[in-house]
Amino acid sequence: MRSDQLMAILNELDASSADIQASAVISADGLMMASHLPQGLDQDRVGAMGAALLSLGTRVAKELERGTPEQVLVKGELGYVLMVQAGPDAVLTVLASSAAKLGLVFLDAKRASAALAQVL
């Protein structure tokens, strides 16, 4: 039941913008809770990398006295990876195109992460 709710939120997020190419909910320890990822991406690997990136972002923010991180953004030549906290024990990961309007992606991701936090 909960996984159906998580998937419904991810499906709504992915449908909200043509710039959003994929999304996933990952636990703080790297386990994939729900995903809408392209074929060919290993869910376990994405989960592990997401947890590692979130851990590193948290450490950087703490060491540089920036507080608790709300999001982590990676920009590559082919697009963006955005990670947004979704409650205390999970993170929403969003893949967006390189032409994405980041303000809209941030807004949609923030709304989805709030909805995910309520379910989790």
C-alpha positions in Angstrom: 0.0 0.0 0.0 2.7 2.5 1.0 4.8 1.6 -2.1 1.7 2.4 -4.3 1.5 5.8 -2.7 5.2 6.5 -3.2 4.9 5.4 -6.9 1.8 7.6 -7.4 3.8 10.7 -6.1 6.7 9.8 -8.3 4.4 9.4 -11.4 2.8 12.8 -10.7 6.2 14.4 -10.3 7.5 12.9 -13.6 4.4 14.0 -15.4 4.6 17.6 -14.0 7.5 18.6 -16.4 8.9 17.3 -19.6 12.3 18.3 -18.1 12.1 15.6 -15.4 13.4 12.4 -16.8 13.3 10.1 -13.8 12.8 10.0 -10.1 13.4 7.7 -7.1 12.9 7.6 -3.3 16.0 6.3 -1.5 16.3 5.5 2.2 19.1 7.2 4.1 21.0 3.8 4.1 20.8 3.5 0.3 17.8 1.1 -0.2 15.5 1.9 -3.1 12.0 2.5 -1.7 10.3 3.4 -5.0 11.6 4.4 -8.4 10.7 5.6 -11.9 14.1 5.1 -13.5 15.0 4.5 -17.2 15.7 1.0 -18.3 19.3 0.1 -17.9 20.0 1.9 -14.6 20.7 -0.5 -11.8 18.4 0.5 -8.9 20.7 -0.9 -6.2 23.6 1.1 -7.7 21.5 4.3 -7.9 20.5 3.8 -4.3 24.0 3.3 -3.0 25.3 6.3 -5.0 22.4 8.5 -3.7 23.1 7.6 -0.1 26.8 8.3 -0.6 26.2 11.6 -2.2 23.7 12.6 0.5 26.2 11.6 3.2 28.9 13.6 1.6 26.7 16.6 1.2 25.7 16.4 4.9 29.3 16.2 6.0 30.3 19.2 3.8 27.4 21.3 5.1 28.3 20.4 8.7 32.1 21.0 8.3 31.4 24.4 6.6 28.8 25.3 9.1 25.9 25.6 6.6 23.4 23.6 8.7 21.4 20.6 7.6 21.4 20.3 3.8 18.0 20.6 2.1 19.2 19.6 -1.3 22.2 18.4 -3.3 22.6 19.3 -6.9 25.0 17.8 -9.4 25.3 19.3 -12.9 26.7 17.2 -15.7 26.9 18.0 -19.4 23.9 15.8 -20.1 21.7 17.1 -17.2 21.1 17.4 -13.5 20.8 15.1 -10.5 18.8 16.8 -7.7 18.4 15.2 -4.3 15.9 16.7 -1.8 15.3 15.5 1.7 12.0 13.7 2.0 11.5 13.3 5.8 14.2 12.4 8.2 15.1 9.0 6.7 14.6 9.3 2.9 15.7 11.4 -0.1 14.0 12.2 -3.3 16.3 11.9 -6.3 15.3 13.6 -9.6 17.1 13.4 -13.0 16.4 16.4 -15.2 17.5 17.4 -18.7 20.3 19.8 -19.3 17.8 22.3 -20.7 15.6 22.1 -17.6 14.2 25.2 -16.0 15.7 24.6 -12.6 13.3 26.8 -10.6 10.4 24.7 -11.8 12.2 21.5 -11.1 13.1 22.7 -7.6 9.5 23.7 -6.9 8.0 20.4 -8.2 10.6 18.4 -6.2 9.9 20.3 -3.1 6.2 19.6 -3.4 6.8 15.9 -4.1 9.3 15.6 -1.2 6.7 17.1 1.2 4.1 14.6 0.0 6.6 11.7 0.3 7.5 12.8 3.9 3.8 12.5 4.8 3.6 9.0 3.5 6.8 7.9 5.1 
